[in-house]
Amino acid sequence: MFDAIVIGSGMSGGWAAKELTEKGLKTLVIERGRHIEHRADYTDSLLPWQLPNLGMVPEEEAARDYAIQSQCYAFTTATQQYWVKDSEHPYSYPEDKPFFWLRGYHLGGRSIMWGRQSYRLSPMDFEANAKDGHGSDWPIRYSDLAPWYDHVEKFAGISGSKEGLPQLPDGEFLPPMDLTVPEKDFKARLEKAFPGRRLIAGRCAHLTSAQPHHLELGRAPCQYRSLCDRGCSYGAYFSSLSATLPAARRTGNLTIVTDSIAHSLVYDPKSRKVSGVRVIDANTKQGRTYEAKMVFLCASAIPTAQILLNSACEAFPEGLANRSGAVGRYLMDHLYGVGAGGMYPGFGDIYHAGRRPNGFYIPRYRNVTESGDYLRGFGFQGSVLRAGWNASQPGIGVDLKAKLRTPGPWMVWLAGFGEMLPRPDNRVTLHPTRKDKWGIPIVHIDCSLGENEQKMLVAACEDAKQMIQAAGAAVLYSNSESKGVGLAIHEMGTAHMGVDPARSVLNKYNQAHDVSNLFVTDGACMASGGCQNPSLTYMAISARAAHHATEFLREGVI
């Protein structure tokens, strides 16, 4: 028997494993996907001409096997190995409510594939549900999580600048990545035209200091190649494979099993606790059970709901820890795909150095320093970068050679990320008849945007256009519609924290209200999502929960 089992090896699971093993607990990590070896299995060393089809997956193959995954900007032949085949991992949704579920089943999960933007939620985010009545009141506040944000930032390595903004708290930062010269110009023009708005360097999980950062893990500073989607052999960006799992291994307390699909949790009605995890071997389809004193469910929001619902028993006929009926409900993502772009004037005599794997960030200002006719708000990620050299130009001789030596114009891009309100009708259920090839009911995802989100999309697009025009740039494109729910890859809320056990699944320690040795620390635990990228919050919540769970175990409370 293990002291703890962690289901999932991604952002949350890696942190849970690190914290539990460093506290002396013998910990088993269960990963449904294949083993990936840090560095050895990455493709970041391949040159452009070494990629099959110059990185383009054949249309027929993409349509047949990757209909959903191929919608992601990062889907290429260099990253194809990380994305699941939709043809082998089905799920369903209403015909009029498509949900784009982007997944990576392998050791390290989506921590290999993430966009690395790392922002704290603010006090106003933790108070929003209580203030406007949507969703459940968070059982914690920013002050409860602040020291744990400090903790994970120091270990992960987050680059950024201190700005003193109440809606975007400062953290423990490495030096920020520089803005380009036109970005600095855009910042000055934007902040003059809109005094309540700020443009800052993106806060990202990249090592930017030449000083050693946890040298024992073998991580090196960012090389500014912007090949992060393929995995980083330098370990410059934070992932489970570059940081948390190696740290956990160093304790001697870690065991990892891959190709092991969590089927359900075993509930003991006498102790009213979970006693273990049933798994199915992904290759042989044989079942087995692992036992532990406590379980951390970190499979990501949708699989976590699937596992809980599939763990229904006599005591919990609607799904384990589901007395409230909230398991699977309140599914959220972030609004994605809205914004504008255009051509930035001037600066024809300069170019930016390297390929910075980051941009700038405009923190939320609506319903902060400026009003909006909707609840909550949005932020923008963006950049002003110079277009590259175009080798596909007509011409011959000296004139053509001169063209090929000249890069394209400076282009400005603003992409909005807006908050979805937590709504109980946005939910994940088990399909009543369809099962996957391992005999597990597939999930049915019923999720859509509401009136508040639709208003926000229009507002974000208009704001983006106005900011670009205020800088003297020409708007060349804009979009006021969502590209699709799920494409932000920020699924949250399906087993959320709350004060009231009758309305929520987890307490302030991420502990199931009705199953004391069960903890959920992935996106499922979120009571609301803010408009910031959520991964840093998952990290902090996981570390905090592991701390308290260890204390409870030692005190004999669980």
Secondary structure, DSSP 8 states (H G I E B T S, - for coil): -EEEEEE--SHHHHHHHHHHHHTT--EEEE-SSB---TTTT--TT--GGGSGGGG---HHHHHHH-TTGGGSTT-STTTGGGS--TTTS--B--TTS--------BTTGGGTT---B-----HHHHHHHHHH--S---SS-HHHHHHHHHHHHHHHTEE-----BTTB----EE------HHHHHHHHHHHHH-TT---EE--BSB---SS-SSGGGT-----S---GGG--TT--B--IIIIIHHHHHTTT-EEEE-SEEEEEEEEETTTTEEEEEEEEETTT--EEEEEEEEEEE-S-HHHHHHHHHTT--SS-TTSTT-TTS-TT-S-B-EEEEEEEEEEE-S-TT----S--S--EEE---BTTTB--SSSS-EEEEEEEEE----------HHHHHHHHTS---EEEEEEEEEE----TTSEEEEEEEEE-TTS-EEEEEE----HHHHHHHHHHHHHHHHHHHHTT-EEEEEE-S-S-TTTT---B-TT-B-S-TTT-SB-TTSEETTEEEEEE-SGGG-S---SS--HHHHHHHHHHHHHHHHHHHHHT--
